Amino acid sequence: MDTLSGLLEKALKRCGFYGFTNNDYMSRIRGGHNFNQIRFSDKPVYTYSQRLDIIFALNEDTINLHKSDLKDGGVIICDDGIAEDKSIMHLPLMEASKEIQDKRVFTTTGLGEL
């Protein structure tokens, strides 16, 4: 997750956008949920926003926890094997990472699909 958000943030900055990243780290020992938010614009950005345009979900918990924050017209993106909801954009992320024989690149594959 950190690698994915770091790569996306770097790519956006190289394209001339301003950005603000909010890393939220809950207790993983107690089963907490971790997530990152990236807000970017062609004008300076100084804080994050509660309303989301895109949710890139690595698991179904992420969808359930954050879908209420999605703006009208926003999109949820996840792997084919996550969630059955037809309103969600499903991409073959695990399948693509298996093809290159490295499941660790699952999230980076998702960035390439975006």
N, C-alpha and C positions, 0 to 999 in steps of 0.2 A: 504494500500500500504506500509506504513512504517513497519507494523507488518510482512508482507510477506517478504520484503527485509531484515529485521532484522533476521528473522528465517533462511532464506536461507544463509545469510552471516555467522551466527553462525554455521550452519551445515557444511558449507564449511571449516571454520577454524578448527572445531573439526576433520575433515577428513584430516587435515594437509596442506590445501591450504593457500596461501597468498591471500589477497584480498584488493580491493580498491572500496569503494562505493561512488558514486556521487549522492547526493540528489538535485533535481532541483525543486524549489518551485516558481511557477508563482503566480500572483495575482489571487486568487480564487474569490475575489469580482468582478473582471472584467471578469471572465470566463476563466481564464488561465488554462493551462494544466500542471499537476504535474507528474513527473516521477522519478524513481530511476534507476541507472545503477550500476551493480555489475560486476567487472572484477576480475577474479581469475586465479591463475596459481600455479604451483609447485615451481616457483621462485618468489622472491619479485616483487610486483606490486606497482608502485608509482603514477600512474595517470589513467584516464579513456581513452577509445578509442572511436572514432566516429563510427567505424564499429562494427556492432552487430552480434553476433551469434544466439541469441534467443531474441525474443520479446514476452513477456507475456502480452497480451493486455487485459485490463479490460473493454475497450469500443472500438468502431469503430474509434473514433478520434485518439486513440493511434496508430492504424494500419496506418491510413492515414498520420499521422505526422512523423512516424519513419520507415516506410517500405523502404524508399530510403536509409536508413543507414544500411540495412541488408546485410551481406556478402553473396557472392555466396554460396549456400549450406546451408544458415541460415534458420531458421524456425520461423514462427509466430504461437503462441499458444493462443487460446481464447475460450470462452464459445460457445456452440452450437448456441446460439441465437445472436451471434455477427458476422457480415459480412457473405457474401455468397460465397466468393472466395474459390474455390476448392483446391488452393495451400496452404491454411491455415489449420493447425491442430486444429480441433474442439474437445473439451472435454466437457462432461456433467457436468460442474461445478455447475451451479445453481440447476440442478436436484439432484446432490449429496448433496448439502447443504440443499435442501428441505427435502430430505430423513432423515437427522438427525435433522430436524425441527429447523434450525438456519441459516437464510440467511446471517447473518453477517460473517460466515466462508467461504464465497464464494472464497476469495483469498487464504485462507489457504488450502482449498480443492484443489485448483490449484497447490499449492506447493506439496501436497501429490501425485497428478497425475503425476508431473514431475518425 
